[in-house]
Amino acid sequence: MDAIPQDEHDTDYSDCTLCLDCESACPVRGINFGFGGLALAVWKPSGQPAPSGRINRRQGDYIAAASVLPGQGISRRQFLQGLGAAAAGLAVMPITHLEKRPSPLRPPGALPEPDFLNICIACQECIRVCPTHGLQAAFLQTGLSGIGMPVLVPRLGGCSLGVSCSQLCQQVCPVDAILPVNQQQLKIGTALVDHSACLAWDQGVKCLVCVEACQYHAAVPFQGRVTIDINKCVGCGFCESGCPVPGSAIHVFPSGNLTI
């Protein structure tokens, strides 16, 4: 993140994401984290054995799993994520109302969900570079462990990978939680039309906005109504973001949660 310049040790906290790599890398244990008078549990330095943990894939170092705070049932990473989320809670509450999916839509190329939750450090670099602003920081949609991690909210913006985005998520991810994906492998989810809310299905209105917005020709008009070719749909979400119906009449769902 370049939060610590190479020629000095002063931290630029506007760039620091609290990934804690500096603490584990310090050979003299000269760095620790605290909050007011409360000292947070300190990770074991890199290179020392620990019963459980994860691999820092940038340096190949072993980083011990976050210790549990005294009297609490959450890890330090969860505490820090929760602290940041609490400060921005009021701002992101409207986003939680947009997210009614049974499981999150992750950026294209994201690792399988259990691995993603374990490796992603919620640095939000992918969110910052998202050209459509469709990537947002999760609040409570994915539970406490997923606070601050990226989720695609198609209503706010679709994924433009392969259209106007050249693997930006993968390029900025510091821990390889998001891997390169080619256009043939791109599959975020599948769009489904809510017939009861769709203007064309429910009211017979000639509305084909989602057809025009679809980048992959997966939204197909049939007798004035919109159908989805699930073999072509990649779940980019441009149809959902463009729908004129309040809350959208078409929604992208993860492929594993697709019910037709």
C-alpha positions, 0 to 999 in steps of 0.5 A: 500500500506504500503506507510506510515510505522506504526512506523513513518509518512514519506511517501514512495512515490514510493509506494504511489498511491494517493488514499487519504485515509490518508487525509480523515482519519486524525482526525486533518486535518493534511494531504493535497495534493498540486502540486507546489504552487497550492493547490488542493481541500481538501476532507471532513474528513471521518464521515462528511456528504456530498452530494455525494460520495462513500463508502470506503469498507475496513473501512466502512468510508464515503469519500466525492466525489472529489471537482472540481478545481477552473476554471476547469471542472474535479475532483481532482482524474481526475486531478491526474490521468491525471497528471500521464498519461501525464507523461507516455503518450508517453510510452503508446501511442502504447497500444492505437493503439492495443485497437480498441474495442468499450468498455474496457476488464476489469479484470475478476471479475471486477464490472459492468463498471459504478460501476468500474469507480466509485470505482476503484482508479487506484492504478494499483496493479492488473497491477503489479501482472498480470503474463502475463502483459496483464493488462495495464493502460488505457490511453484514450481508456476509456475516461478521467475518466478511465485514469490509470485504468486496461484494458486487452490488449490480444495482450500483454498477455492473462488472466491466471486466473484458469491456472497459476493465483489464483485470484491475481487481487482480492487479491490485489485490495484495494477497492473491485472493483474486486471480486472473480470469479470461473472458471464457472463464468469466462467470459471476452469476446468472440473471433472473427476471422477476416477472411480477415486477418486470414492466414487460411481463407484468404490464405489457410495457415495451421495455427492453432496457436490460436487453440493451444493457446486456454486454453478452447478448444473454437478455433476449426479447421474446414476444415483447418480453425478456428472457435470459439465455443462461448459457450466455449470461455471465452475471455482469449485472449491467441489466440489473443496474439499468432496469428502470423498476425501483429496486430492479426487476432483474437480479443476478444470483450466484450460480450455485444458488440459481433456482429456475 
